[in-house]
Amino acid sequence: MDDLIRYYEKCNISKEVYEFGEKILACLKERFEDFDKTAEYNQLKVLHAMQECRVSEACFMPSSGYGYNDLGRDTLEKVYAKVFGTEDALVRPQITCGTHALYVALSSQLLPGDELLSVSGKPYDTLEEVIGIRESIGSLYEYGVSYSQVDLLPDGSFDLEGIKAAIGPKTKMIAIQRSKGYQTRPSLSVSSIGKVISFIRDIRPDIIVMVDNCYGEFVDTIEPSDVGADMVVGSLIKNPGGGLAPVGGYIAGTKKCIERAAYRLSSPGLGKEVGATLDINRTLFQGLFLAPTVTCSALKGAVFAANIYEKLGFPVIPNGSEPRNDIIQAVTLGSPEAVCAFCNGIQSAAPVDSHLTAEPWDMPGYDSDVIMAAGAFVSGSSIELSADAPMKEPYAVYFQGGLTWPHAKLGILKSLQMLVDKHLVDIYI
Ligand SMILES: *Cc1c(COP(=O)(O)O)cnc(C)c1O
């Protein structure tokens, strides 16, 4: 192993930082085995779906123009529906990102006079403009859709009394966000989402329940659609794209919901029939095939980071031993200098653009400057090793991804090394 230590030194990881990491890792064996088991289950789930849907070489042929009869696209949507246990799915490169997928899902079901209710508190930053919580051209609010919100209780659980009181005759749709996103609340387990969906159904069976599934896919052996959600929504440059998908988003759900979503995405009357995929079907299939083990690598990285920074006295969410419900790890570093050092550690470990320095910038859709470390093969991909932080109190950094566990490990050690070099943290064991 001396060779390995020497290689870490070549990557500017000091012996002290390396050994600190090894001590932490020695305690994580069982956790890692659990992640491997989940990956094994989900690998079988994806493979079985691909076999049942008869994925064939012909599915990798490019399509152009209108994209009528695109065998690859239509088969991929069947595979997604099987994997998520839904009647149908919309999986398209024309869905530009996760926010767009969520906008399509929401705006396809909500009509003027309807109300959207979020029962997991404030939604992800970019959805504030989609909904119209922050004023925006074309928001749901502008189209006469109202919004209300029930916050999670202080312990992070659903406020059942509050939800019951908030459901009214106008409530058409309920949104639940599985992952914490840029917040310091716990992420939600699929089973707790299932319980709240049953509770909602007992009050009003006709309400459409949509789950923002971003960063949650393949973390568990079940998905929110297995416990009653009408639609699950996410981005292909996060977990389900497995790092290979170059663009896209998905919505999996009931036949009725997906038909409306397709009519909204393309046009009334055309729906799922149009939408050329050019030459990307193979990467979408292959990415989905890799997604269970890629998500597993990201989870190992998240737990490693949680345990390192917890040991050093920083608040971490989730903590080092809690069950995982998404791949995001929040570490509250407490100062802008520490946030920049952390992110630049991640940047310097990247396969792409490792020589660049990450700087805070005014990113569209966010209400403060954001610093992002991303040396990704796919621009902005956050299933690849990445770290983002809004430059505001409490100066928490959100760390995620890692296509391989050894890369996630190097990135985390680099972030620690950067903090040590800048005298922002002391390693003592
Ligand atoms: C990433 C994310 C989104 C938005 O996805 P983009 O692809 O960045 O537009 C929405 N919700 C959650 C919880 C997310 O993590």
The ligand as a MOL file (V3000), in Angstrom:
LIG
                    3D

  0  0  0     0  0            999 V3000
M  V30 BEGIN CTAB
M  V30 COUNTS 15 15 0 0 0
M  V30 BEGIN ATOM
M  V30 1 C -31.6150 19.6510 -8.6320 0
M  V30 2 C -32.9720 19.7510 -8.0590 0
M  V30 3 C -34.0120 20.3650 -8.7460 0
M  V30 4 C -33.8200 21.1050 -10.0480 0
M  V30 5 O -33.0950 20.4470 -10.9630 0
M  V30 6 P -32.2200 21.2420 -12.0710 0
M  V30 7 O -31.8300 20.1490 -12.9620 0
M  V30 8 O -31.0700 21.8530 -11.3420 0
M  V30 9 O -33.0960 22.2290 -12.7150 0
M  V30 10 C -35.2520 20.3470 -8.1630 0
M  V30 11 N -35.4650 19.7970 -6.9690 0
M  V30 12 C -34.4790 19.2110 -6.2700 0
M  V30 13 C -34.7640 18.6190 -4.9240 0
M  V30 14 C -33.2040 19.1670 -6.7890 0
M  V30 15 O -32.2270 18.5890 -6.1020 0
M  V30 END ATOM
M  V30 BEGIN BOND
M  V30 1 1 1 2
M  V30 2 1 2 3
M  V30 3 2 2 14
M  V30 4 1 3 4
M  V30 5 2 3 10
M  V30 6 1 4 5
M  V30 7 1 5 6
M  V30 8 2 6 7
M  V30 9 1 6 8
M  V30 10 1 6 9
M  V30 11 1 10 11
M  V30 12 2 11 12
M  V30 13 1 12 13
M  V30 14 1 12 14
M  V30 15 1 14 15
M  V30 END BOND
M  V30 END CTAB
M  END
